[in-house]
Structure formats: structure tokens, C-alpha cells
Amino acid sequence: MKHNQDSPQALAEEMLQKEATLREFNSLRPNNKQRFYQSAGMLTAVVFLVYCYPEIIEQPVLYILLILMMSLNAQAYVQNKRTNKRIDLLHKLLKDE
């Protein structure tokens, strides 16, 4: 027996596949935990650096390093937010078709 593309079983399998893809898409969305973990990781790196080299606290290099790390973190956050917004809009456009 040949399977027809319009058969209920084929349509059900296609719906399940689309639902699984949509679930995966939604699970990959960024959340605030990721941003918190990224900031905590940078802070941990600075604390480890100060722990290994306590004399660095008096040096202006530490403050320059902190400013650079914060600016890179902010820049990455803005770019990720923009990219994810574009992906969400693309998904919305494709969903409407």
C-alpha cells in the first residue's frame, strides 16, 4: 500500500515534527540566567586574578581591565539581543505564511 502525503498519519507526523522544532526553537531563546552567568564568570576571573596577584589592586591595569570587560560584555549583550530579535521576527514572518 502506497502512503499518500495527505494521509492522516503523514499529517500527524508532520505536525509532531513541527511541534518538536518549535519547542527546540523556544528552548534556545536567551534568558536572564545566561547573562547572569556571563557576568558572574567575568567577576570570578577578576577575583581569581586579584587572589593570585594581590599587588594588582594598586595598579591601574586592573581598572582598565574591568572597564574593557564590562564594555565587551555590554557590546555582546546588545548584539545578541539584536540578533535574537531579528530571528524572532523571521520566525514570526515564516509562521504567518
C-alpha positions as a LaTeX table, in Angstrom:
\begin{tabular}{lrrr}
\hline
Residue & $x$ (\AA) & $y$ (\AA) & $z$ (\AA) \\
\hline
Met1 & 0.00 & 0.00 & 0.00 \\
Lys2 & 1.39 & 3.36 & $-1.02$ \\
His3 & 1.44 & 6.15 & 1.56 \\
Asn4 & $-0.27$ & 9.28 & 0.36 \\
Gln5 & 1.05 & 12.65 & 1.52 \\
Asp6 & $-2.48$ & 13.66 & 2.51 \\
Ser7 & $-2.99$ & 10.70 & 4.79 \\
Pro8 & $-3.82$ & 11.49 & 8.42 \\
Gln9 & $-0.75$ & 9.62 & 9.65 \\
Ala10 & 1.60 & 11.70 & 7.48 \\
Leu11 & $-0.09$ & 14.91 & 8.58 \\
Ala12 & 0.16 & 13.89 & 12.25 \\
Glu13 & 3.87 & 13.07 & 11.88 \\
Glu14 & 4.48 & 16.40 & 10.18 \\
Met15 & 2.65 & 18.24 & 12.98 \\
Leu16 & 4.67 & 16.40 & 15.63 \\
Gln17 & 7.90 & 17.27 & 13.83 \\
Lys18 & 6.91 & 20.95 & 13.57 \\
Glu19 & 5.93 & 20.99 & 17.25 \\
Ala20 & 9.27 & 19.46 & 18.26 \\
Thr21 & 11.12 & 22.03 & 16.15 \\
Leu22 & 9.11 & 24.86 & 17.71 \\
Arg23 & 9.84 & 23.52 & 21.22 \\
Glu24 & 13.57 & 23.40 & 20.41 \\
Phe25 & 13.41 & 26.93 & 18.98 \\
Asn26 & 11.77 & 28.23 & 22.16 \\
Ser27 & 14.24 & 26.39 & 24.40 \\
Leu28 & 17.17 & 28.09 & 22.66 \\
Arg29 & 15.87 & 31.58 & 23.41 \\
Pro30 & 18.20 & 33.62 & 25.57 \\
Asn31 & 17.24 & 34.25 & 29.16 \\
Asn32 & 18.45 & 36.32 & 32.10 \\
Lys33 & 20.27 & 33.35 & 33.66 \\
Gln34 & 22.74 & 33.29 & 30.79 \\
Arg35 & 23.52 & 36.99 & 31.25 \\
Phe36 & 23.93 & 36.49 & 34.99 \\
Tyr37 & 26.28 & 33.53 & 34.49 \\
Gln38 & 28.36 & 35.52 & 31.99 \\
Ser39 & 28.73 & 38.45 & 34.40 \\
Ala40 & 29.45 & 36.12 & 37.32 \\
Gly41 & 32.13 & 34.40 & 35.24 \\
Met42 & 33.86 & 37.69 & 34.49 \\
Leu43 & 33.70 & 38.71 & 38.14 \\
Thr44 & 35.12 & 35.33 & 39.16 \\
Ala45 & 38.00 & 35.83 & 36.73 \\
Val46 & 38.80 & 39.22 & 38.28 \\
Val47 & 38.60 & 37.81 & 41.82 \\
Phe48 & 40.90 & 34.95 & 40.83 \\
Leu49 & 43.34 & 37.41 & 39.28 \\
Val50 & 43.36 & 39.52 & 42.46 \\
Tyr51 & 43.74 & 36.38 & 44.57 \\
Cys52 & 46.76 & 35.18 & 42.57 \\
Tyr53 & 48.35 & 38.64 & 42.32 \\
Pro54 & 47.26 & 40.81 & 45.28 \\
Glu55 & 49.57 & 43.63 & 44.24 \\
Ile56 & 47.45 & 44.23 & 41.13 \\
Ile57 & 44.81 & 46.08 & 43.21 \\
Glu58 & 47.09 & 49.13 & 43.41 \\
Gln59 & 47.74 & 49.08 & 39.67 \\
Pro60 & 45.53 & 50.97 & 37.21 \\
Val61 & 45.74 & 47.95 & 34.87 \\
Leu62 & 43.04 & 46.20 & 36.91 \\
Tyr63 & 40.62 & 49.07 & 36.44 \\
Ile64 & 41.35 & 49.27 & 32.73 \\
Leu65 & 40.80 & 45.51 & 32.51 \\
Leu66 & 37.48 & 45.82 & 34.36 \\
Ile67 & 36.30 & 48.63 & 32.09 \\
Leu68 & 37.24 & 46.64 & 28.99 \\
Met69 & 35.49 & 43.52 & 30.26 \\
Met70 & 32.31 & 45.43 & 31.09 \\
Ser71 & 32.28 & 47.21 & 27.73 \\
Leu72 & 32.79 & 43.93 & 25.84 \\
Asn73 & 30.04 & 42.32 & 27.90 \\
Ala74 & 27.65 & 45.17 & 27.14 \\
Gln75 & 28.52 & 45.14 & 23.45 \\
Ala76 & 28.00 & 41.37 & 23.21 \\
Tyr77 & 24.68 & 41.69 & 25.03 \\
Val78 & 23.41 & 44.34 & 22.61 \\
Gln79 & 24.49 & 42.35 & 19.56 \\
Asn80 & 22.94 & 39.13 & 20.89 \\
Lys81 & 19.71 & 40.92 & 21.71 \\
Arg82 & 19.54 & 42.42 & 18.21 \\
Thr83 & 20.30 & 39.09 & 16.55 \\
Asn84 & 17.71 & 37.25 & 18.62 \\
Lys85 & 15.11 & 39.90 & 17.88 \\
Arg86 & 15.74 & 39.50 & 14.16 \\
Ile87 & 15.46 & 35.72 & 14.45 \\
Asp88 & 12.18 & 36.06 & 16.34 \\
Leu89 & 10.82 & 38.40 & 13.65 \\
Leu90 & 11.90 & 35.99 & 10.92 \\
His91 & 10.19 & 33.16 & 12.78 \\
Lys92 & 7.04 & 35.24 & 13.08 \\
Leu93 & 7.12 & 36.01 & 9.35 \\
Leu94 & 7.59 & 32.36 & 8.42 \\
Lys95 & 4.88 & 31.30 & 10.84 \\
Asp96 & 2.37 & 33.70 & 9.25 \\
Glu97 & 2.96 & 32.30 & 5.75 \\
\hline
\end{tabular}
